[in-house]
Amino acid sequence: SDTNSAPILAKLGDPILQPDGLTYSPNMVARIAGYSAEVLDRFLGRLGRPIGVATYKPCNSVGEAYLPNYLGMIGVPIDLVPEFPTNASTVLLTAASIYDKDLVTKVKQFVQAGGRVIATTGLIEALGEKGFQDIVEIEVSGHRVVAKNFGGGRGAGAAGARAETDLNLILPQMRHFENDSWMGIPFNTAASSYPMVISASYGQGTFYALAIPDDFADLYRLPENVLNQIRGLLGRDLFVRLNAPDHISLFTYHNRTFIVQNFQSQSVVARVSVVRANHLLDLLNDQSIAGTPSSDGGGRSGRSGGGRGNFAGSDGTVFSFAVPAHSFRVFAVE
């Protein structure tokens, strides 16, 4: 059985052994902090340096405030950086990135050299005619459309079967020339179909535009298969990828350890796909979990070819496990 099926803090009120051999049952609020520290002591020293999707936010910049937090709550590990991360493979740009007056030049050089840049519609709209037109002709004019459901239309395989009808999400409308760019994660309005992602090859790399809802909290309402594609788009270069509902976060570390945290009020079953993995070691109880080879068949696409189809594919080993409500699981890749 899963020894972590009960919440981690279930033993909070257990009797505590004293030096004289007697015990007492804690009944003070301070015990919560003490017990939490005891749980952290089991694994904190075994974690590495935090890593995530390099997200460029110049110092003292403002724009799409707290969007990285919302992305984190749908399972995208975020690494906020104050300088353009030329050493990263993938860079996420939000409206805050516009505070760098040389942003467009840096992006062109980065993508030409083989990097992947994902720009939000908030940034593209803010840049206007001073944006990325030399890379790809994408226009975010300020018009909005109401997404009723996802799937269907051109590129339907990218988002899977039509799901979650009548969502009524307000998304920016993107226009593009189809000769040099490709659509991904299609959604339907009452009478039309639009992409949530547009991608284009440029030099040796790829540029992506990602539509963000006007209300960032609407990210939590997206169907799970769409969330998985967004995770795949942003976190393609990470060693682990999450498949789970909203309000499940993923924290990743350079030594191939990771945490899956559940912020929901009920237990969920999460799936992770991990590259070059045979087993996962649970750092809370030192038990090993076996996985199965991925059957997605999507693979991790090359730098210039990504974005033409399914962002969610993975060539890793898949592991499934329960995560209790308001709790977390901690693993090392073996």
C-alpha positions as CSV (number, residue, x, y, z in Angstrom):
1,S,0.0,0.0,0.0
2,D,1.0,3.6,-0.4
3,T,2.5,4.7,2.9
4,N,2.0,8.3,1.9
5,S,-1.7,8.0,1.4
6,A,-2.3,9.8,4.7
7,P,-1.4,13.5,5.0
8,I,2.2,14.1,6.1
9,L,1.1,16.0,9.2
10,A,-1.2,13.2,10.4
11,K,1.2,12.5,13.2
12,L,1.2,16.0,14.4
13,G,-0.5,15.1,17.7
14,D,1.4,11.9,18.4
15,P,2.9,11.6,21.9
16,I,6.5,12.9,22.2
17,L,9.1,10.9,24.1
18,Q,10.9,12.8,26.9
19,P,14.4,12.3,28.2
20,D,13.0,10.6,31.3
21,G,11.2,8.0,29.3
22,L,7.8,9.6,29.8
23,T,5.6,11.0,27.0
24,Y,3.3,13.9,26.6
25,S,0.7,14.8,23.9
26,P,1.4,18.2,22.3
27,N,-1.5,20.7,22.3
28,M,0.2,23.9,21.4
29,V,0.2,25.7,18.0
30,A,4.0,25.9,18.2
31,R,4.1,22.2,17.7
32,I,3.0,22.7,14.0
33,A,6.3,24.6,13.3
34,G,8.4,22.0,15.1
35,Y,6.8,19.1,13.4
36,S,7.1,20.7,10.0
37,A,10.8,21.2,10.6
38,E,11.2,17.5,11.5
39,V,9.5,16.6,8.2
40,L,11.8,18.9,6.3
41,D,14.9,17.4,8.0
42,R,14.1,14.1,6.3
43,F,14.9,15.4,2.8
44,L,16.0,19.0,2.7
45,G,19.7,18.2,2.7
46,R,19.2,15.8,-0.2
47,L,17.7,18.4,-2.6
48,G,19.9,20.3,-5.0
49,R,19.9,23.8,-6.5
50,P,16.4,24.8,-7.6
51,I,15.9,25.0,-11.4
52,G,13.0,25.8,-13.6
53,V,11.9,27.7,-16.8
54,A,14.1,30.8,-17.0
55,T,11.6,33.7,-16.8
56,Y,13.1,37.1,-17.6
57,K,11.9,39.8,-15.2
58,P,14.3,42.8,-15.2
59,C,14.9,44.6,-11.9
60,N,12.0,47.0,-10.9
61,S,9.9,45.8,-13.9
62,V,6.1,45.6,-13.8
63,G,3.8,43.7,-16.2
64,E,1.5,40.7,-16.1
65,A,2.0,40.9,-12.3
66,Y,2.1,37.5,-10.6
67,L,1.7,35.5,-13.8
68,P,4.7,33.3,-12.9
69,N,2.9,32.4,-9.7
70,Y,-0.2,31.3,-11.6
71,L,2.0,29.2,-13.9
72,G,3.7,27.7,-10.9
73,M,0.3,26.6,-9.6
74,I,-0.4,24.7,-12.8
75,G,2.8,22.7,-12.5
76,V,5.4,24.8,-14.4
77,P,8.6,25.3,-12.3
78,I,9.6,28.9,-12.7
79,D,13.1,30.4,-12.3
80,L,12.8,34.2,-12.2
81,V,16.0,35.9,-13.5
82,P,16.8,39.7,-13.6
83,E,19.1,39.4,-16.6
84,F,18.4,37.9,-20.0
85,P,19.5,34.2,-19.5
86,T,21.7,33.6,-22.6
87,N,22.9,30.3,-21.0
88,A,19.4,28.9,-20.9
89,S,17.8,26.6,-23.5
90,T,14.3,28.1,-23.1
91,V,13.3,31.6,-22.0
92,L,9.8,32.7,-21.0
93,L,9.0,36.4,-21.6
94,T,6.1,38.3,-20.0
95,A,5.0,41.9,-20.2
96,A,7.6,42.7,-17.5
97,S,10.4,41.9,-20.0
98,I,9.6,45.0,-22.0
99,Y,11.5,47.0,-19.4
100,D,14.7,45.8,-21.2
101,K,15.1,48.4,-24.0
102,D,17.3,45.9,-26.0
103,L,14.9,43.0,-25.6
104,V,14.0,42.5,-29.2
105,T,17.6,42.4,-30.3
106,K,18.5,40.0,-27.6
107,V,15.6,37.7,-28.5
108,K,16.6,37.7,-32.2
109,Q,20.2,36.8,-31.4
110,F,19.1,34.1,-28.9
111,V,16.7,32.4,-31.2
112,Q,19.0,32.6,-34.2
113,A,21.6,30.7,-32.2
114,G,19.2,27.9,-31.4
115,G,17.3,29.0,-28.3
116,R,13.6,28.7,-27.7
117,V,11.7,31.8,-26.7
118,I,8.0,31.8,-25.4
119,A,6.5,35.2,-25.4
120,T,3.1,35.9,-23.8
121,T,0.4,37.8,-25.7
122,G,0.7,40.5,-23.0
123,L,4.2,41.2,-24.1
124,I,3.5,41.1,-27.8
125,E,0.5,43.4,-27.4
126,A,2.6,45.9,-25.3
127,L,5.4,45.9,-27.8
128,G,3.1,46.6,-30.8
129,E,5.0,47.6,-33.9
130,K,8.3,47.6,-32.0
131,G,8.0,43.8,-31.4
132,F,9.1,40.6,-33.0
133,Q,7.9,41.1,-36.6
134,D,11.3,40.3,-38.0
135,I,11.0,36.8,-36.4
136,V,7.4,36.0,-37.2
137,E,4.3,38.0,-38.3
138,I,2.1,37.7,-35.2
139,E,-0.4,40.4,-34.3
140,V,-2.1,40.8,-30.9
141,S,-4.5,43.6,-31.7
142,G,-6.3,44.0,-28.4
143,H,-9.4,42.1,-29.5
144,R,-10.6,39.3,-27.3
145,V,-12.5,36.1,-28.1
146,V,-14.5,33.8,-25.9
147,A,-13.1,30.2,-25.8
148,K,-16.0,27.7,-25.5
149,N,-13.9,24.5,-25.6
150,F,-10.6,23.1,-26.7
151,G,-10.0,20.6,-29.5
152,G,-11.4,20.4,-33.0
153,G,-10.5,22.5,-36.0
154,R,-7.1,22.5,-37.6
155,G,-4.5,20.8,-35.5
156,A,-7.1,19.1,-33.3
157,G,-4.6,16.4,-32.3
158,A,-2.5,18.9,-30.4
159,A,-5.2,19.3,-27.7
160,G,-6.8,15.9,-27.9
161,A,-10.5,15.4,-28.1
162,R,-12.9,18.3,-27.6
163,A,-13.3,18.8,-23.8
164,E,-14.9,21.1,-21.2
165,T,-17.6,22.7,-23.3
166,D,-18.9,26.1,-22.4
167,L,-15.8,27.2,-20.6
168,N,-16.3,30.8,-21.7
169,L,-12.7,31.9,-21.2
170,I,-11.6,35.3,-22.5
171,L,-8.4,34.9,-24.5
172,P,-6.5,37.4,-26.7
173,Q,-7.0,37.0,-30.4
174,M,-3.8,36.3,-32.3
175,R,-3.5,36.8,-36.1
176,H,-0.6,35.4,-38.1
177,F,0.6,34.5,-41.6
178,E,0.3,30.7,-42.0
179,N,3.1,30.3,-44.5
180,D,5.9,30.6,-41.9
181,S,4.2,29.7,-38.6
182,W,2.1,26.9,-37.1
183,M,-0.8,26.7,-34.7
184,G,-1.0,24.7,-31.5
185,I,-3.6,24.1,-28.7
186,P,-6.6,25.1,-30.8
187,F,-9.8,26.3,-29.1
188,N,-13.3,27.0,-30.4
189,T,-15.5,30.0,-30.0
190,A,-19.2,29.9,-30.9
191,A,-18.4,29.9,-34.6
192,S,-14.6,30.0,-35.2
193,S,-11.4,28.3,-34.2
194,Y,-8.2,30.0,-32.9
195,P,-4.8,28.9,-31.6
196,M,-3.6,29.3,-28.0
197,V,0.0,28.9,-29.3
198,I,1.7,30.0,-32.5
199,S,5.3,28.9,-33.3
200,A,7.8,29.8,-36.0
201,S,11.3,28.7,-36.8
202,Y,13.9,31.4,-36.9
203,G,17.6,30.6,-37.6
204,Q,18.4,27.6,-35.5
205,G,15.7,28.1,-32.9
206,T,12.0,28.5,-32.4
207,F,9.8,31.4,-31.3
208,Y,6.4,30.8,-29.6
209,A,3.5,33.1,-28.8
210,L,1.3,31.9,-25.9
211,A,-2.1,33.4,-25.3
212,I,-2.8,34.2,-21.6
213,P,-6.3,34.7,-20.3
214,D,-7.2,38.2,-19.2
215,D,-8.0,36.7,-15.8
216,F,-4.9,34.6,-14.9
217,A,-6.9,32.5,-12.6
218,D,-8.7,31.1,-15.7
219,L,-5.6,29.0,-16.2
220,Y,-6.9,26.8,-13.4
221,R,-10.1,26.2,-15.5
222,L,-8.2,24.8,-18.5
223,P,-8.8,21.1,-19.3
224,E,-6.1,18.9,-17.9
225,N,-4.9,17.8,-21.4
226,V,-4.4,21.5,-22.2
227,L,-2.5,22.1,-19.0
228,N,-0.3,19.2,-19.9
229,Q,0.5,20.8,-23.2
230,I,1.4,24.1,-21.6
231,R,3.7,22.2,-19.2
232,G,5.2,20.5,-22.1
233,L,5.8,23.7,-24.1
234,L,7.4,25.6,-21.2
235,G,9.2,22.7,-19.5
236,R,10.4,20.7,-22.4
237,D,14.0,20.9,-21.3
238,L,13.4,19.8,-17.8
239,F,14.1,16.2,-16.7
240,V,10.6,15.7,-15.3
241,R,7.2,16.7,-16.6
242,L,3.9,16.7,-14.7
243,N,0.5,15.4,-15.8
244,A,-2.1,16.4,-13.2
245,P,-5.0,18.8,-12.6
246,D,-4.6,22.4,-11.7
247,H,-3.3,23.5,-8.3
248,I,-0.6,20.8,-8.4
249,S,2.9,22.3,-8.4
250,L,6.2,20.9,-9.4
251,F,9.5,21.9,-7.9
252,T,12.7,20.7,-9.6
253,Y,16.4,20.6,-8.6
254,H,19.6,20.2,-10.5
255,N,20.5,16.9,-8.9
256,R,17.4,15.3,-10.4
257,T,15.3,15.5,-7.2
258,F,11.8,17.0,-7.3
259,I,8.7,17.7,-5.3
260,V,5.1,17.4,-6.3
261,Q,2.8,19.5,-4.1
262,N,-1.0,19.3,-3.9
263,F,-2.8,22.5,-3.0
264,Q,-6.2,21.0,-3.5
265,S,-8.6,20.0,-0.8
266,Q,-8.7,16.4,-1.9
267,S,-6.1,13.7,-2.8
268,V,-5.1,13.5,-6.4
269,V,-3.2,10.9,-8.5
270,A,-0.4,12.6,-10.3
271,R,1.7,11.3,-13.2
272,V,5.2,12.4,-14.0
273,S,7.4,11.5,-17.0
274,V,11.1,11.4,-16.2
275,V,13.9,11.1,-18.7
276,R,16.6,8.6,-18.1
277,A,14.9,7.0,-15.1
278,N,14.4,3.5,-13.9
279,H,12.9,4.1,-10.4
280,L,12.0,7.0,-8.1
281,L,13.2,7.0,-4.5
282,D,10.7,8.5,-2.1
283,L,12.8,10.7,0.2
284,L,10.2,10.6,3.0
285,N,10.3,6.9,3.5
286,D,13.2,5.6,1.3
287,Q,10.9,3.4,-0.7
288,S,11.4,2.8,-4.4
289,I,8.7,3.3,-7.1
290,A,8.8,1.6,-10.4
291,G,7.6,3.2,-13.6
292,T,6.6,2.2,-17.1
293,P,8.0,3.5,-20.5
294,S,6.0,6.3,-22.0
295,S,3.4,5.4,-24.5
296,D,2.8,9.0,-25.7
297,G,5.0,8.6,-28.7
298,G,5.4,12.3,-28.9
299,G,9.1,12.5,-28.1
300,R,11.0,15.6,-27.3
301,S,11.3,17.5,-30.5
302,G,14.3,19.3,-31.8
303,R,15.0,23.0,-31.4
304,S,13.6,24.1,-34.7
305,G,10.8,21.6,-35.1
306,G,9.0,22.0,-31.8
307,G,5.6,23.5,-31.7
308,R,4.0,22.0,-34.9
309,G,2.1,19.4,-33.0
310,N,1.8,17.8,-29.5
311,F,3.7,19.7,-26.9
312,A,2.9,17.1,-24.3
313,G,4.7,14.1,-25.7
314,S,7.6,12.7,-23.8
315,D,10.2,9.9,-24.2
316,G,10.6,9.4,-20.4
317,T,9.5,6.8,-17.9
318,V,6.0,7.4,-16.4
319,F,5.4,7.1,-12.7
320,S,2.0,7.4,-11.0
321,F,1.4,8.1,-7.3
322,A,-1.2,9.7,-4.9
323,V,-0.5,13.1,-3.4
324,P,-2.7,13.8,-0.3
325,A,-4.7,17.0,0.1
326,H,-2.6,20.0,1.1
327,S,0.5,17.8,1.1
328,F,3.5,16.8,-1.0
329,R,5.7,14.0,-2.2
330,V,9.5,14.2,-2.6
331,F,11.5,12.0,-5.0
332,A,15.0,11.4,-6.3
333,V,15.5,9.9,-9.7
334,E,17.3,6.6,-9.8
